Each structure stands twice: as C-alpha cells, then as structure tokens.
Amino acid sequence: MNNHTVANNGRVVLLVQNTGSTSSRTVTFRLARTVDGFSVTPRTATVATGTTKAFGPFDPNDYGNDLQVDVDNAELKIQAIRV
C-alpha cells in the first residue's frame, strides 16, 4: 500500500499517467465502506505503457471523504482534478 490520499467530495477525477516504456501498471482505489462488516475488494485498473487514463468521479459513500489510491510502480503519476 502506498497510502496516497486525495480529498474527495464526489467531484474528483484522477488522471493516471504511465510514464514507463515497457510495462502496463496497476492503480488501486480502496473502498471505504464494508458489506455486512467485511471489507470490499478494492477496485483496480490497468494503465498501458505511455498512456493516461481518467478515473472518477468517486462517490464518497463508497470511497470515503479521503480517497485512498495505491500504485504498483513509481512510473504511475497521479493528478487530481475537481470537476
């Protein structure tokens, strides 16, 4: 876990850029809620080499007021935008 945190009001979009030149990379968005007391499996997505993907917005009821994001490699760069 990288424990990147972005303030989330439900109007946040993340641009995730893979600056690498050899491999796809994975970004993980951790959910804040539980179901019947159990943690919900985090949402993951793959970002291909040399591309940028947009994710969001993120419902605070699911993702919390502090959106928690993990990346599997430092080649992934994250930029938060409020819409």
Secondary structure, DSSP 8 states (H G I E B T S, - for coil): ---EEEE-SS-EEEEEEE--SS--EEEEEE---EETTEE---EEEEE-TT-EEEE----HHHH-SEEEEEESSTTEEEEEEE-
